[in-house]
Every structure is written in C-alpha cells, then in structure tokens.
Amino acid sequence: MKTLWLPVVAALMLAGCGGNNTPAQINTPGAPTSMKMKLLDTGAAAMQSRPPIDAINAYLDGFHFYNGDKNGQMEAHHYVTILNDDVMQALIYDGNTRDARLMGVEYIISERLYKTLPPEEKKLWHSHNYEVKSGTLVAPGLPDTADKALMSKLVNTYGKTWHTWHTDRDKTLPFGIPALMMGFTADGQLDQRLLKDRDARMGIDTRKIRQQRADIVAHPVVKGADAWQDGEVIQLQRVEGGGEHAHGSTEFGTSEQTKRHKFNN
C-alpha cells in the first residue's frame, strides 16, 4: 500500500488545495494585528522550521454534526497528515483561508486497527463509508485519478473527531468543553442547503462525484461504529478531579512520560 501513496501524495501537493473560497465563519474579538506582530510572524516563518505543519499533505472538505444533535451540522475543512498506512491525523478549520479558525481535530484509522479497539472505545468513532460513497467528502483541486485512489483508501477508515471551537454556533472564542462529532451515514440526514452552498462555492457537483465513486469497494461498517444510530450518545461533562484519566493522588508526582524516559535510558 505504501507504493500507492507515493503518487497520490505527489498529486495532492502538485494539485494545490483548491481552497481560498471559504472565509472564517465568525469574527474574533481583539485588536487588529500590529506591525510588530506581523514582523515577528514573518521573522519566525523565515527562521524557524515547522516539520509537523509541513507534513500536512492533503485537504479534505466534508460535514460533521454534534453527537446526539443532528440539527447541529457544519462544514469542516480537514488538513491531513498521513502518519502511516493505518493512521492519519487532521486539523479541522471552519474555512480554508489564512484567517480560518481551528475548530478541532480528527484521528483517522484503518479498519484493521478499528477492529482491535475495546467496545467502549469503538462508540466514539464514526465510519467514512457513506461520506466517501455519497460524494459529500471531497478533496478539492485533486485530479480524478488521485481522488479515486485517496477515497478508495478512506472509504473503509474510521474517524474520532473532537470540536473545540464551536464557530457554527457563533462562538467568537473557544467557549465550553470539546464536543464529540459524528459523520453522516445515509441520504436525508445532511441539510441540503449546506451541501448546495459548498458545491456552488467550490465549483463541484456532488452528484457527479457520487457516480464516479460507484465502483469504490466499501466494506460493511464494523459493529460499534456510528453508535448514535443505536442510541449510544456520548458527550463530555464537567467533572471534578481527573475524570477517567486520573492516576490517583492529585499531588504532583513524576509524570508517566518522565518515568518511561528514565526506564528506556
């Protein structure tokens, strides 16, 4: 599979992102960027390396909704890094321009890895089967052959998505706690006004894309994913203490990372 990714990634980089047509959805309070900050930004860009950012090699546009609230729908712009053949990670923005707001993150894993997850963990993930086959998940600016190769890889993957800034609800700052997001699984769920607006803005035809992907092989969704369809709705709540990640005493102790470092050395 790694040999497949070489031409795909090359095509992604050569094609460009096909963006710059969806500005940020909200205005953030604050003074205009000063000349001093602009100079600092320019200097940092010229003098500092940014390997994790440079590793982003794909742009995907799709739609999410709040787990448990299908009325809470929004467009999501994904900037994806391919870590290996089984794992990808994406930064999610509310637009594709320089001033876009960082809404959240999505982790994408293969069907093989998803099957190894514990039952309770599986409930946090959604399938990409319908998103790919329906044409609602797109890679703007990508040639048809590269698009087909990329989507053939994504169709049987699973995503775990958290939104941390709810710009779709006019939140001008990242208020509240993160929300678990889901992906659509059937026709009639996505607000067609969102889809028509996206298609018109990006100059694409979802119906045509759907037809072009008809021969992409999609496996049956693994049991446990898209748990909201079975009434398993999960969202975070504010709790005292460390919650499910607590490690005993709240006194400062040696971190797990430090312990591992000492052990390995």
C-alpha positions in Angstrom: 0.0 0.0 0.0 2.9 2.4 0.6 3.7 2.4 -3.1 0.1 3.6 -3.8 0.5 6.6 -1.5 3.6 8.0 -3.3 1.8 9.1 -6.5 -1.3 10.1 -4.5 0.7 12.4 -2.2 2.6 13.8 -5.1 -0.6 14.6 -6.9 -2.0 16.2 -3.8 0.9 18.5 -3.5 1.0 19.4 -7.2 -2.7 20.0 -7.4 -2.8 22.5 -4.6 -5.6 22.8 -2.0 -8.3 24.2 -4.3 -9.2 26.5 -1.4 -9.3 30.2 -0.6 -13.1 30.3 -1.1 -14.4 29.8 2.4 -13.5 32.5 5.0 -13.7 32.1 8.7 -17.3 31.9 9.9 -17.1 34.3 12.9 -15.3 37.5 13.9 -13.0 37.0 16.9 -12.7 39.9 19.4 -9.4 41.6 19.6 -7.3 44.5 18.2 -6.0 44.3 14.6 -2.7 42.6 14.3 0.1 45.2 15.0 3.0 45.8 12.7 5.3 44.4 15.5 3.3 41.1 15.5 3.4 40.9 11.7 7.2 41.4 11.7 7.5 38.7 14.4 5.4 36.4 12.3 7.4 37.0 9.2 10.7 36.5 11.0 9.6 33.3 12.7 8.4 31.9 9.4 11.8 32.6 7.8 14.0 31.4 10.7 12.1 28.5 12.3 11.3 25.1 10.9 7.8 23.6 11.3 8.0 19.9 10.4 4.5 18.9 11.8 2.9 21.6 9.7 5.0 20.9 6.6 3.9 17.2 6.9 0.3 18.1 6.1 -0.2 16.7 2.7 -4.0 16.5 2.0 -7.0 18.8 2.1 -10.5 17.3 2.6 -13.8 19.0 2.9 -16.8 17.4 4.5 -19.6 17.7 7.1 -19.9 16.9 10.8 -22.7 17.0 13.3 -22.8 17.0 17.1 -23.2 13.5 18.5 -26.8 13.4 19.7 -27.8 16.6 17.8 -28.2 16.1 14.1 -29.5 19.6 13.8 -26.0 20.9 14.8 -24.4 20.5 11.3 -21.5 22.3 9.8 -18.9 22.2 7.1 -15.4 21.1 8.2 -12.2 21.7 6.4 -9.6 19.0 7.1 -5.9 19.4 6.7 -4.5 15.9 6.9 -1.1 14.3 7.7 -0.6 10.7 6.7 1.4 9.2 9.6 1.5 5.6 8.1 -0.7 3.2 6.2 -3.1 2.8 9.1 -3.2 6.2 10.8 -3.8 9.8 9.7 -4.4 13.0 11.7 -6.3 16.1 10.7 -6.5 19.7 11.8 -10.1 20.9 11.3 -10.9 24.6 10.4 -14.1 26.5 9.8 -12.7 27.8 6.5 -9.8 27.4 4.0 -8.4 30.9 4.1 -5.4 32.2 6.2 -7.7 33.6 8.9 -9.7 30.3 9.3 -10.4 29.3 12.9 -9.1 26.0 14.2 -12.3 24.1 15.2 -10.9 20.7 16.3 -9.0 17.6 15.4 -9.8 14.2 13.8 -7.9 11.0 14.1 -8.4 8.5 11.2 -7.5 4.8 11.5 -7.8 1.8 9.2 -10.5 -0.8 9.5 -7.8 -3.2 10.7 -6.9 -1.0 13.7 -10.5 -0.1 14.4 -11.4 -3.8 14.9 -8.8 -4.0 17.7 -10.4 -1.3 19.8 -12.3 -2.1 23.0 -16.1 -2.0 22.7 -16.5 1.3 24.7 -13.8 3.0 22.6 -15.5 2.0 19.3 -18.5 4.0 20.3 -16.5 7.2 20.0 -15.7 6.6 16.3 -17.7 7.1 13.1 -17.4 5.4 9.7 -16.4 7.1 6.5 -18.2 4.7 4.2 -21.2 6.9 3.4 -19.2 10.1 3.3 -17.0 8.7 0.5 -19.6 6.9 -1.5 -22.1 9.8 -1.4 -19.5 12.3 -2.6 -20.1 14.6 0.3 -16.4 14.1 1.4 -14.2 15.8 -1.3 -10.6 16.6 -1.9 -10.9 20.0 -3.7 -8.4 20.5 -6.6 -7.4 16.9 -6.8 -7.3 15.2 -10.3 -9.9 12.4 -10.7 -7.3 9.5 -10.7 -5.7 10.8 -7.5 -9.1 11.4 -5.9 -10.2 7.8 -6.7 -7.0 6.4 -5.1 -7.4 8.6 -2.0 -11.1 7.9 -1.5 -10.5 4.1 -2.0 -8.2 4.3 0.9 -10.5 6.4 3.1 -13.8 4.6 2.4 -13.1 1.8 5.0 -11.5 4.0 7.6 -12.9 5.3 10.9 -12.7 8.8 12.5 -12.7 10.1 16.0 -13.5 13.8 15.9 -13.5 16.5 18.6 -14.5 20.1 18.0 -13.1 22.6 20.5 -14.3 25.9 19.0 -18.0 25.9 18.0 -17.9 28.6 15.3 -21.0 27.2 13.8 -22.9 28.4 16.8 -21.4 31.9 16.6 -19.0 31.3 19.4 -16.5 34.1 18.9 -14.0 32.4 21.2 -13.5 28.7 22.1 -16.1 28.6 24.9 -17.2 25.5 26.6 -15.8 22.0 26.5 -15.0 19.9 23.4 -17.8 18.1 21.6 -17.7 14.7 20.1 -18.7 14.9 16.4 -20.1 12.3 14.0 -20.3 11.8 10.3 -23.5 11.2 8.2 -24.4 7.6 7.3 -27.4 7.9 4.9 -29.2 10.1 2.5 -31.7 12.6 4.0 -29.5 13.3 7.1 -27.4 16.2 5.8 -29.0 19.6 5.3 -29.0 20.0 1.6 -28.6 23.8 1.9 -25.2 23.2 3.4 -24.3 20.9 0.5 -25.6 23.2 -2.2 -23.7 26.1 -0.8 -20.5 24.1 -0.6 -20.8 22.8 -4.1 -21.5 26.3 -5.6 -18.7 27.9 -3.7 -16.1 25.3 -4.7 -17.5 24.7 -8.2 -18.1 21.0 -7.8 -21.0 18.6 -8.4 -21.6 16.1 -5.6 -23.9 14.0 -7.7 -21.3 13.6 -10.4 -18.7 12.7 -7.8 -21.0 10.1 -6.3 -21.4 8.5 -9.7 -17.6 8.4 -10.3 -17.1 6.6 -7.0 -19.8 4.0 -7.6 -17.2 1.3 -8.1 -15.2 2.0 -4.9 -15.4 -1.1 -2.7 -16.9 -0.3 0.7 -16.9 -2.9 3.4 -19.8 -3.3 5.8 -19.4 -0.9 8.7 -17.8 -2.7 11.7 -20.2 -3.2 14.7 -19.7 -0.5 17.3 -19.1 2.5 15.0 -21.7 5.2 14.5 -23.1 4.2 17.9 -25.5 7.2 17.9 -27.7 5.2 15.5 -28.3 2.6 18.3 -29.0 5.3 20.9 -25.4 5.3 22.3 -24.9 9.1 22.5 -21.7 10.2 24.3 -20.7 13.8 25.1 -18.3 15.2 27.7 -19.4 16.7 31.0 -17.6 18.8 33.5 -16.4 16.6 36.4 -14.2 17.3 39.5 -10.8 15.7 39.6 -9.1 13.9 36.8 -12.1 12.0 35.4 -11.3 8.8 33.6 -7.7 9.9 33.1 -7.0 10.3 36.8 -3.9 8.5 38.1 -4.5 8.5 41.9 -3.3 11.3 44.1 -3.7 14.9 42.8 -0.3 15.8 44.3 2.4 16.5 41.8 4.5 13.4 41.1 6.7 12.0 38.4 4.9 12.1 35.0 4.4 8.9 33.1 6.5 10.3 30.2 9.4 11.0 32.6 9.2 7.5 34.0 9.3 6.0 30.6 12.2 8.2 29.6 14.2 7.1 32.7 13.3 3.4 32.1 14.3 3.5 28.5 17.6 5.1 29.3 
